[in-house]
Amino acid sequence: MASQGQRNPSILMLPWLAHGHLSPFLELAKRLAQRNFHIYLCSTPASLEPIRQLNLSPSIRLIEINLPSSQELPPHLHTTRVLPPHLMSALKTAFDHAKPAFQDILKTLKPNLVIYDFLQPWAPIVCGEENIKSVLFLICGAAISSYLIHYSMNPHIEYPFPSIDFPETERQILLQMLYDVANNQTGQERYLKCVQRSSGIVLIKTSKELEDKYIDHLSCQIKKEIVPVGPLVQDFGTKEDDGEAIIMEWLGKREPSSVVFVSFGSEYFLSKEEIEEIAHGLELSKVSFIWVVRFHAGERTRLHEVLPEGFQARVGERGMIVEGWAPQGKILRHGSVGGFMSHCGWGSTLEGVMFGAPIIAMPMHLDQPLNAKLVVEIGVGVEVRRENRRYRREEVARVVKQVVVDEEGNEVRKKVKELSQRMRERGDEEVDVVVEKLMQLV
């Protein structure tokens, strides 16, 4: 470990190899760097590539860890950003085999503490061998975490919060992530080992304003203190590129709270059928919209090939379609935005609430269905119901109008504004508590 005389404690962060994991680790790193921690953010070259261009604090240093390569999994696929789904198990296995490389990094850098993710139970073992304490950082919410822990430890006992529980068939679909096997370990084994090996506390990306009872329940389950780090909403500067300027100019011409922002995250790609139903739903709603449409990096799909014929001409100036990327935070906080159609990924859910945008919930997979139930439970959004597991345009249009326009949505709009205000008033209180807890460990 670093010497007692070191003025700024050093922390090495090791997130899983997905943008949805790297991003909250980076946001936490920024806040810790502002409070006199020196941060090493460790990941593969392919995962780090998108953030190299960012203007990071000198207190944040990017550290490359190299995974074993193979013909099946060359270095450019050492990130989920461009990874074909069938190679996910191979990537987890390769990450497991990076254990010796990680140990070499610890021997060289000698950090005071390691903060790791929930898919690499070998990381805290290596830390222990090097006499370095390590802390788990859960980038998902307390509700989904306590749900997964509950059914991992008590599979035959009903979950104590029925408002976010599922019928058995749907529950098994959600829990499938626990049964997936890579390198002879199930997701369940990885998850529980990471929790058990955390040094005294577990950090979690959430706020007590949203999930107080679930934070308490999770703490009782794992018998460790759960320390919320807050929403970690990305801060953004004032600099705009041409694409952003066009978007903000278009928003500036719209009435207050009249636009629905449509985005399904960076790592879920809609099917052609889903795109068609959403398009028709937006058209039927008569509500103005900005829609971010993404395709997998390996596909050669063109936008006009998946949108209904004549759709863009019919909606005209009422709709803007952006392909690839848009400044989500800047859009959500704009006064013209009155709703957020989202897959309910946890980061997007927190951003929507933080910026006071009521959520039109259209969950797709993983933790998203449970996050959508939480959104409904706390009163900040409405879920689009499926019919035979498919979204239908009429239901999409109905919920969009309810959330953005109709009197029926007044309570949701009021609730999300109130919750947003309370979260803003808390400011950095939760991060200050995190700093206090980490300092006790180092």
Secondary structure, DSSP 8 states (H G I E B T S, - for coil): ---TT-SS-EEEEE--SSHHHHHHHHHHHHHHHTTT-EEEEEE-HHHHGGGTTS---TTEEEEE------SSS-GGGSSTTS--GGGHHHHHHHHHTTHHHHHHHHHHH--SEEEE-TT-THHHHHHHHTT-EEEEEE-S-HHHHHHHHHHHH-TTS--S-GGG---HHHHHHHHHHHH-EETTEEHHHHHHHHHHTSSSEEEES--HHHHHHHHHHHHHHHTSEEEE---------S---HHHHHHHHHHHTS-TT-EEEEE--SS----HHHHHHHHHHHHHHT-EEEEEE---TT----HHHHS-TTHHHHHGGGEEEEES---HHHHHTSTTEEEEEE---HHHHHHHHHTT--EEE---STTHHHHHHHHHHTTSEEE--EETTEE-HHHHHHHHHHHHTSGGGHHHHHHHHHHHHHHHHHTTHHHHHHHHHHHHH-
